[in-house]
Amino acid sequence: MYLKYQQALDLLSIKSSKRTLPETVPSNMLNLSSNDYLGLMNNDALKQRFFNEKPLLKWKFSSSSSRLLTGNSDSYKRLETIMAKAFERESCLIFNSGYHANIGILPALCSKNDLIIADKLVHASLIDGIRLSQADFKRFNHLDYKQLEDILIVNRDKYEQVFIVCESIYSMDGDCSDLQKMVALKKKYNAYLYVDEAHAIGVRGNKGLGLSEEQNCIAEIDFIVGTFGKALASYGAYIVCDDVIKQYLINTSRSMIFTTALPPINVAWTCFIFEQLSDFSTLRQNLFTVSKALAETLDSESTTHIIPYILGENETAVKYSQYMRDNNFYVLPIRHPTVPLGTARLRFSLTADIPLSKITEISNCLKTFIYS
């Protein structure tokens, strides 16, 4: 009855592309595939402080409704207020996840008379959001600002609005956008700039507000989107923007309107973490130190906490990953179709609580497999 689907799965297995749900990371393994960049998820002292200040019995574990009905808990207002203030912007709007944000914002803002121009390596959620919109769509080669400008020159006057879409830190290669260049282009051609800071919020900038803070252009980016599910050790996402955009999204963004709101305890925890974000500078420095050491050891050009170790074929990446796990280093393979053919890799996704002494062990383990 399901022959078609079984055949598709068999083909994925042949290509070493079949995904399976992994087990929980064993306690004896060093987790090198986590998005818990600041190491807050397992910080028991932080959790205890939260529950001391905000007793567990006070909070509901479900909102049981969308925000537009009865799910708009007081914590939402507090979180959106403190975030807008921190970014020095008019407003902030919370979404249930980064995926919800990216598939909800662009389709709401973009019409059939508009054009979206996106970096070729933007996240799948952004691609899905673009596809759900009615706008025309063009892509520029990764971090190729000349090609971006060429597209703007040819196309800007053909459309009512143009949206430039990028990430600040890219999740597969760990490289960064030059946001100042993108701001200059969006100003020159009267376009909007949409920046996804999912992998930068918490870990970049003096206050942890992301690469837009580090590159001093928060005020000049129209739509700054990010997630709480990585460095902030929580769940949900946000957009900081002008208030008219917030109000418009409340009325038009389907992924915000037609979903149950986040649990109040979850929003309260996010608020608790965000209020301390500027105080985590030591953790950010630890993360930088560990990341720099591994990048140098692996001869990687990455300047972030995401360090790819390119191996080529899917099967090779799977074998390397298994060997690393056999040696108590939990690092997963990233394969086609997530990355282009021939660029399968181990992606080291580092956290601030990884001991610097482990970097040499990681390198030696990789070299042992190479020459075994």
N, C-alpha and C positions, 0 to 999 in steps of 0.2 A: 504493500500500500504506500509506503514511504520510500520507494526505491530511489527516486530522484534525489532525495536528501541524503540518503545513505551513500550514494555514489559521489555526491559532492564532498561528504566527509572523508571518504576513502581517498579522493584526489588530494585533499588538503594534507592527509597523512603522508602520502607519497612525496609531497613537496616539503615535508617537515614544517607545514604552516598551520597545522590543526591546533587550535587553542583548547586548553582544558583549565578548569578552575583548580588552582594550586591549594595545597593544604596550608594551614596556618604556619607561619615561619617558626621552626623549632627553636626553643630557647637557647640551644647550644650554638646556634648560627649567628654570625654577624650579618645583620640585614643591610644589604647594599642596594636594595630596590625599593626603598620607602620614599614617600613624598613628605614624610614628617621632618622637614628640613631643619627645624630648630630643636628637634628632639623633645618636644613638649608632650607628646602622646603618653609617654611612660613616666612623666614627671609626677610622682605621687605627692610630693610636697605641694605642688601647684594645685592638684585636684583637691587636696585636703583643705587648702586655703579657700577654694571656691565653696566647698560645702560648709565650712565654718562660717563664711560670710553670708551664704545663701542656703539655708537648710534644705535638705533633699525633699522633705515633705511639702515644702512650699510650692514646688514646681510640678506642672503637669507634663506627662510624657507624650502627650499627643494634643495637637490643636483641634483635631476632629472636624476641621472645616477649612475652606479657603480663606485667604486674608480679606477678601471682599465680603465675606459673610461674618463668621464669629471667630475666625482664627487669627486676627490681627492683635496678638498679645502686646502688652506694654513694653516688653523687651525689644520688639521690633522698632518702636519709635525711638527708644533710647539708643539702640545700636546705630540706626540710620542718622540720628542727630550727631553722635560723637564721631562717626566716620566722616560726615560732611564737614564737620569742624576741623578734623585732623587734616583733611585734604584741602581745606580752605576753598570748598566749592559749595554751591547753593544747596545741593541735595544728594541723597544716596537712596537707592532702592535695592532691597534684598530679594534674591531669587533662591530657589531651593537647591540649586547646584550650578556649577559652571556650565554644564550641558544645557540646563534650563535657560540660563542667561543667554547663551550664544544662539540657541534656536528660537528664542523669544524676542530678542531686541532687534536684530536686523530685519526680520520679516515685518515687524511692527513699524519700523522707521522708513523702510525702503519701498518705493512704489515702482510701477512698470515704466515710469519716466526717468528712473534713476539708474546709476551704474555703481557697482561694487568692484573695486580693484583690490585683490588680496595677494599677499605673499604666497608663493607656491607651497610653502611648508606649514601653513596655518593648521591648527588642530582640526580633527574630524568634526567636532561640534560646530566650529565656525563654518566649515564647508556645508554641513547640514542646514545651518541657519541661512546661509546664502542661497541654497537650493530651495528652501521654503519661501524665500522672498520672491517678489515679482520682478525684481530688478535684473538688468543685464549684468553679466559677470565676466571679468577678465582677471588673469593672474600674471604676476611678474616674477621673474626668476628670483630665487631666494636672496634677500638683502641686496638686490640689484636696483639701486635708486635711480640710476640712469634710465633703465628700462621702465621703471615706474613713471618717471617724468615723460618719457616718450609716449606712453599710453595716455597720460593726462593731456599732453599737447594735442594729440590726434582726436581725443574723445570728449574733452571737457565741455565744449560748446554744444554737443549733441544731446546733453542730458540736463534735466532740471537740477538734480543733486548728484554729487559723486561722494562715495564713501571709500576711504582707504582703510584697509583692515590688516592688522599685523599682530604678532605677539611681541612681548618685550624680551623674554627669554624663551627659546624654542626647546621643546621637551625632548626631542630626539638627538640633537647635536649639541645642545647646551650653549649655543651662540646667541648673540644679543643684537637687537635692532638699534640703529642710530636714530633715536626718537627726535633729536634736534633736526636732523635732515628731513625726517618725515613731517615734522611740524612746519618747516620752511616750505616744503612742497604743498602741503595742504593750504597754507596761507596764500602762496603764489597763485594757486589755481582754484581758490575759493571752494575747497572741498572739506569734508568732515574727516576726522581721524578717530578710528576705533582701535584701542590697544588692549589686548588681553594680557594681564599681568599675573596670570595664574601661578607661574613658577618664580615670580619675583617678589610678590607681596610677602612681607615678613622678613625677607633675607637681604634685600637691597635697599639702599638709602639710609641716612643717619637715623631716621625714625622708623625704618622698616616698611615704608609705604610703597616701595617698589622701584623699578628702574626709572620710572617717570620722576620720582623724587631725586634719585641719584643724578639724573641728567637735567634736572631743574626745569622741567616743562609740564608739571602737573596742570597748571592753569591754562595751558595752550592746547591740551588734548581734549577733544569734545566728549569722548566717551571712554572712561577708564573702567575696565571690567576685571574682576579677580575672583578668587575662590578662597573659602575658609578651610577647605578640605585638605590642604597641604601644610604649609608652614604653621598655620594657626591651629592645627590639630582639632578641627571642628568639622562642621558640615554647612554647606550653603554657599552663596556667591553674592556679588554686589555689582552695581554700576554707580559710579559717582559722575554727576552731570549737572546741568542746569535744571531748575525746578520744573520748567515747562516740559522738559523731556521726561522727567519722573512722572508727572501727571498724565502725560500722553501715554506712557507705557502702562500705567495703572489701568488705563481705559482700553488698551489695544494689544498688549502682549499676552498671547494666549497661554504661554507656558507659566506665566505668573497668575493669570486670572483663574484658569481651570485646573488648579491642583491644590491639594491640601497643604496648608501652611506648615512651616517647620515647627517641631515641638517647642514649647516655651523654654524648657530646660536647655535645649540646644542653643537657642538664640541667646539666652542668658550667659551660657558658657562662652560663646563667641564674643560677646560684649566684654566679659571678664578678661579674656585673652587680649582683645584689641586694645583695651585701656592700658595694658602693660607693654604694648608692642615696642615703644621707644626705649624701654628699659632692657631689652634683650640684646643690647649691642655686643656683650661678651659672647653670646651664643652665635651671633652673626660673624664675629671675628674667628671663633673656633671653626665654624663652617668654612670660612674663607681659607684658613690655614690648612685644614685637612684636604680641601678640594685642590688647592694649589700644589700640595705635595703629591697627590695622586696624579694630577695632570702632568707634572714634570716627570714622574716615574714612568708613565705610560707614553711619554712624548706626545701628549695631546695638546691641541691648540685651544681647548675649552678654557674659558676664564670664569666659569660658573661651577656650581655644585653638581651639574649634570655632565658626566664625562663618558662619551661613547668610545667603545673599543671595537673598531670595525673589523669584522672577520670574513665577510663576503657572503657565503652561502648559508641558507637556513640550517642545514644539517650540521655545519661546523659550529654555528652559534649554540645550537642545542647541546652538542657534545661538550663544548667549553663550559656552558652553564652547569651541566651535570657534574663535571669534574670539580668546579668551584664549590658546588654544594656538598660533594663528597668530602671536601676539605673544610667544611663549616663556614663557607662564605656564600650567603644567599644572594645571588645575582641572577636575574632572569634574562633569557634571550629576547631580543626584539627582532622580529622577522618580517619579511614581505608577507602580506601587503601593507603592514603598518609603516614600513620603510621601503624605499625603492629596491628593486631586484639587485642583488649583488652587494648590498650594504647591510646585511644582517649583522647584528652586533650584540655585545653585552653592553647594557647601559648602566653605568654606575651612578646611582642617585643617592647622594651622600647626605648625612645628617650631622648636626653639630655635636652629638654625643659619641661619635666614632673616635676612639683613641688614635692619636697620631702614630703611635707605635705599630698600628695594624697596617699602615700603608705599605711598608716593606714586605710584610707577609703576603699581602694581596698580590703585589708585583711578582714575588718569588713563586707564588702558586701558579700564576699565569705562565711564567717562564718554564716551570717544571712540566706543565702540560705540553708546551710547544716542543720541548726536546725529549719528551717521553716516547 
